[in-house]
Amino acid sequence: MREKKKLKLKKFYLHPVTTFILLTFLVMILSGICSLFQMQATYSTLNPTTGELEKTLVTVENLFGFNGLKYIISNAAKNFISFTTLSTLLISLIGLGIAQATGLIDTFIKRVLVKIDNKKITFIIIFLATISSLINDVGYVILIPIAALVFLKNNRNPIASIIAAFCGVAFGYGVTVFVGSMEVNLVSTTEIAARLIDKSYHVALTSNLIIIVVTSIILSIVGTIIIEKIIIPKLGRYKDTNDLARTHEIEIIESVEEAEQRKLAEEIHEKKGMKYAMITSIIFALFFIYSLIPNLPFSGMLLDMTEYTYLGQVFGANSYFQDGFTYMVSLFFIVTGIAYGIGAKTIKNDKELLVDSSKYMVEVTALIPMVFFATQFIAVFRKTNIATILTAWSANLINSLNFSGIPLIIMVVIIFAIVNLFNTTPTAKWTILAPIVVPKLMQANISPEFSQFILRATDSMTKGITPLLGF
């Protein structure tokens, strides 16, 4: 009997650039359709001065036409330049490139991290990723490349570390072990919304601290199990072929005695380099801490002194600490890397150092086309106001619910998670949702603090799967 041939469907994948181009056209068409049907929404926002509700009408901006094309063409360069993620990534890679070129990262991993169990390293990466939202979005541009280097130097697949770090940052966004920028941005809105019901209600900055600390630990443990038991086995073992080739070359050329002498000399230089790097890092850390202390001579350089509270000075919207944190981290790697290179005698001249450190920058150029079209898609979607309208509709839907207790919480979680797919900025969402959701849940005996936690939890649930995230 003839064996029946099984029909196999070919897997079809689109390049990310093509995907973003198609999504942009889809949004343009969708805006035209929604505008044709006069899609609009009215939502209430709280006046921070008076505490009164102010209604706002928002309509869909039609980009499917002459004016839409005119906007897209005239703002393409502006949208790309204003995408700060790429610039902060490049800034962080400058520091990492110099630290890698001098040998600091290799030596640190060999002398410190190699002694730590691989599973513990994975846990540390995911845990740091989940709490990185303490300082806005720095986890994406700093932690992900560092995690990739750590796995690479441990002969583990760096893609696994990228997945671990990204999932930790995205799905753990808003989860941290300290009071940070999220609290500063959300608490004031939550408190004003709560005072629509109780005029004397106060929401503490630490109101969600215990539950988010527990959540961060649970997420890190679960994430470590998934990465180690599922992701890494599927990706397979990774070997750096370049390092392997260099090792064989050294073994062929050098005798055993020469190799031992060379290794001994390297260890002496490495110890000296690490000593220099350690001293430099301590000095840099002291300078960094001093820059965060107010009211001392030449101190407080990274604080926004227009704010009244210290947390506002550190984590406020115009905080120099938040805006300059990526640069400070990059500068840390630069100065410690150079200090190590001087001590270990791995720096021959400035030209060779800069050429070696620029290798990472060259590889990033492959991302530029994707970033360009991603920024156009995100900018076009925001211009249509569809996200704002969907958020306003969601607030009105929650207000119309007749549930209470657990069913109400479940419905709010589902609605918030869906909204987050289109509106990824927690502050923007909460400005629209809080005046409706907080009083609604208070009337159902659910505290404003828990309402705020629902926002943070759902913000993490779907942030990693939306194309509007920008990372």
N, C-alpha and C positions, 0 to 999 in steps of 0.2 A: 504493500500500500504506500501510496505517495504521502509523504508527510506534508501536511498543510503548512504553507508558509505564513508566518504571523506578520501581519502588517505592523510596522513600527512607525510611529509618528515622530518626526524629527522635532527636536526641541528648538524653539525659536526664541532667541533673545535679542532685544534691542539694545544698542549702545546707549549709555546714559545721556549722551548729547542728543541723540535722536529722540529719546523719551521726553526730555525737557522741551524740545522744539514742538513735539506733538501736544504735550500738555499745555504749552503756551497758546497754540492755536485753538485747542479745546476750550480753554478759559475765555478766549476772545469770542468764540461762537456762543458759549454759555452766557456771557455778559450781554450779547446782543439779544438772545432769546429772553433772558430775565428782564432786560430793559423794555422789550416789546410788550411784556405782560405787566409792566410797571411794578416790578418787585421792589418792595420797600419795607421798612420796619421803624417803629418808634420805641426808643428805650430811654430809661431814666438813669441819670448819673447824679452823684451827690456833690454838692458844692462844699468843698472842705472848709470854707470860711463860715457859711451860715448853717450848714448841715441840712439844707433843704434839697428836695429833688428837683432836677431840671430835665425837662424832656427834650430829646433830640430826634429829629427825623433824618433817616439815612436812606438813600436810594442807590440803585445799581448804576455804576458808571459804564456806559456802553463803549467798549473798545473795538467792537466789530464794525468798523467803518473808517471813513477818512480821518476823523479826529483821533480815533484810537491808534491807527497806524502812525499818525503824526506824533502822538505822545510816545509810542514805543521807539520810533527812530530817533527822536530828539533827546530822549532820556536814556538811551542804551548805555552810553559811556558813563553817565552820572550814576546809574544803577550799579554798574560794575565797580566803579571806583568806591562807591559808598558801602560796598560789601566788605565789612571790616574783618571778617573771618579769614580771608586769604592773606591780608596784610599781617594780622597777628600770627598766623601760621608761619609766614616767612620770617617774622621777627624771632619766633621761638626756634626755628631751624638754624638761624645764624649762630645762636649760642650753642645749640646741640652739635652743630657741625664742627665748631672749633673745639669743643670738649672731646668729640670723637676723634678729630684729626690729631690732637696732642696725645691721645691714648688714655685720657682720664677715665672715660666711661668703661673701656675695656678692663683697665686695672681695678676700678671700683667693683665691677661685676665679678672679676676673678678673685678678688680678695675678700669681698663681703657677701655678695648675693649668691655666689656659687655654694656657700655653706648652708644656705637656706633651702628647705625643701621646695620643690617646684609647685606643689599645691598651695603652699603658704604664699609664694610669690604671686600666684594667680589671685588668691584671696586679697592680698595687699593691694594689687592693681585695681580690682573691682571695688574694694572698700574706698580707696582714695578717689576713684571715679564717682562713686555715689555721693561723696561729701564735697566734691569739687564745685558744686553749684553755690557753695559758700561765697565764691567770688564770680558770679555770673557764669560765663561760658568758657572759662579758661581750661577746663578739663579737656575739651575737644582739641584745642590747639597745642597744649603742653603735654598732657598726660598720655595721649594716644601715641605720639612719636616716641616718647620715652619708653612706654610699655613695649613698643615694637622693637626697640634697641635691646631692651633687657631680654626678651625672648630670643632674639637673633643671636646674641652673644652667648646664650645658654644652649645653643643648637636646638632650639624649639621653634616651631613654626610661628613667625611673627604675625601672620594673619590671625591666628588664634588670639594673640594679645590685643590686636586692633579691635577684634570683635568684642573681647572682654571689656576693654576700656570704653569703647563706644556705647555698648549696652549699659555699662555701669553709669556713664554720664547721662545718657538719654533716659533710660528707664528708672534711674535714681535721681532725676532732676528734682530739686526741691527737698531732697533728703540729705540732711547733714547732721553733724554732732555739735554744731555751734550755732549761735544766733548770727545770721548773715544777711546778705542783700535781700533775700526772699522775704524775711520777716519785716525788714525796714520798708519794703515796697508794698506789702500786703496788709500789715496790721492796721495801719491808719485807716484804710478803706473799710476793713472789717469793723473797726470800732465805730466809725461814723454810721455805717449801715445798721449796726446793733442799736444805736441810739435813736433810731426811728421807732423802736419798741420801748427801750429802757433808756431814758435820758442820761442816766448816770453810769451806764455800762462802760467798763474798761477792759481792753484786751491787752494782756501782757505780751511782750516780745518773746518770752520763753514759753508761751502757752502750748505750743506743739512740740517742744524740745524732747520730752521723754519718749513720745510715740515715734518720732522720726529717728531718734537714736536707735531704738529697737528695730525699726524698719530697715535702717541702713545695714545693721548686722545681719538680719534675716536675708535681705537681698544679696548681700555679699556671699553668704554661705550657699544659697541656692544657685547663684551665678557661678560660683567656683565648681560646684558639682556638675552643672550643665557643660561648662567649658572643658573640664577634665574628663568627664565620662562620655560626652557626646561629640563636642566640636573637635577637640584635638585628635581623637581616633579617626574621625572622618577626614580631616585634613591631611593626616599622615605625618611622618617624621620629616623634619627639615634639616638639610645639610648645606652649609655654605661652601660651595665648590671652590671658590677663590681661596678661602682659608685652607682648604684641604690640599689644593695644588701647591700653595706656598709651603705647607708643612712638609710635603714630600720632597720639594726642591731643597729645603734646608737639610733634611735627613740624608739626601744623596751627596750634597756638596761637602757637608761638614763631617768630621770624624766625631766619635762619641766624646772625646776629651774637649774638643773645640766647642761642641754643643753645650757641654756642662759649664765651661768657662763663660760662654756667651749668656747662658741662662742665669748664672750667678751674678754677672755684671748687670743684667737687666733687672734682677730682683733688687739690687742695691739702688739702682737709679729709680725704680718704681717706688721704693720706700721713701726715698728723698722727695720724689715728686708728690706723693700722697701727703707727706708732711707739709710741704709748701701749700698744697691745695687745702689742707685742713686749716692751717693758720689763716689763709686768705678767706675761706668760707666763714670762719668765726668773726673776722673783722667785718665782712660784708653783712653778716646776720645782725651784728651789733648796730651797724649803720642803718639797716632796714628797720630794726625795732625802734631806734631813736627817731626815725622819720615818722613813726606812728604815735609818738608821745607828744601831747600838746603842752604848751606853756613853759617850754624850756628854751635856752638860747639856741637858735638855729635848728630847732626841732619842729616836728609836725609838717614836714615837707609834703607828705602824701595825704594829708587830711584836708577836708573841705571845711574850712573854718567858718563858713557862712551858716552851717548847721548848728543847732543848739545842743544836740545830744552827741555823745562820743560815737555811738553806733551809727548815727547819721553822718558824722564826719568821716567815718571809715567806709561805710557801705551805702551812702547816699547816692542819688542819681548822678551827681557831679563830683564824686569822690575821685581824687587823684590816685588813691590806692587801687581802686578797681580799674581805672583807665590805664594805669601804668604798671599793673602787676605782671603782665606778660613780658614787658620790656625789662622789668627788674629781674625776672627769672632768667631771661636770655642773657642779661648782663652778668648774672651770677655764674652761669656756665662759661661765659667768656673769660672772666677774671680768674676763676678757679682752674679753668682749662689751661690758660696761659701760665699760671703759677705752677701747675703740674708739669707743663712742658719745659719750663725753665729748670725745675728741679730734676726732672727725669732726663733732661737733655734730648728731648724728642723734637724740639723746635730748631730747625736749621736756619731758617730765615722767614721773614714775614710773607714773602711771595709764595713760598711752598706751603705755608700754613693756610693762607687764604685760598689757594687753589684746591688743596685737599678738603677744606671745610665747605667749599662751594658745591661738592658733589651732590649733596642732598637737595640743594636749590635747583640743580639741573633736572633732577628727577621730578620735582614739583611742577615743572613747566608742562608736563603731560596733563596735569589737572586743569590748566587754565581754560581750555575750550569748554570743559564741563562746567566749571565755575561760572563762566560768562553766561552760558545759556540757562543755568540754574538761577542766577540772579535776575535774568529777564523774566523767567517764569514767576518767581516769587514777587517781583515788583508789579507785574501785570495783574496777578491775582489780588494783591493788596489794593491796587488802584480801583478795581471793580467794586470794592466794598462788600463783596459777597460774604466774607468772613464775619464782618461786623453785623450784617443782617442776620446771618445764621445764629450768631451769639445772642442777638436780641430776641429772635424767635424762641430760642431755647429758654431764655429767662422768662418769657411770657408763658411758655409751655409749663415750666415748673410752677409758676404762679397759679396755673389753672388746675393743677393736680389736686385730687381729693384724698390722697393717701396720707398716712401718718406712720411714725415709727420706722421700722425696718423697710417696709415696701417703699416708703418715700425716699429713704437713703439710697436704696438700690436704683430707683429711677433717676435720682440726681447723679449718681455715679455714672450710669450709662449715658445720660445726656451730656455730662461734662466730658466724658471720654471721647464722644463723637465730636463735640465742639472743638476739642483740642487738635483734631486732625486738620482743621481749617484755620484755627486761630491759636498759634503756638506761643504767644506772649502771655505769661500769667497775669501781669499787671493789666494789660489791655482787656483780657477776659473778665477779670475780677471787677474792674471798673463798671462793666455793664451788668454782670451777674450778681454782685454783692447786694445792691439795693433791693433786689427781688428775693434772692435765695436766703440771705441771712435772716430777714424778718419772717419769711415763710417757715424756715426751720425752727426759729425761736418759738413761734406759735405752736409748733409740734414738740416743744420741750427738747429741742436739739440745740446745743450751745453754738454761738458764733465761732468759737475756737474749732469746734469739730467741722463746721461748714468750711472753714478755711483749710482744714486738713484734707477734706474731700477734694477740694480744688487741687491741692498739692499732689495728692495720691493719683488722681485721674490725669493730671498733667504729665506724670511719669509713665502712666500706663500706655499711652499711645504716641508719645513724643518721638520714639525711635522708629516709627513706621510711616510717618507722614513725609511726603516729598517737600513740604513747605518749611521744614526745619532749617534748611540752609547749611547743614553740616554733613 
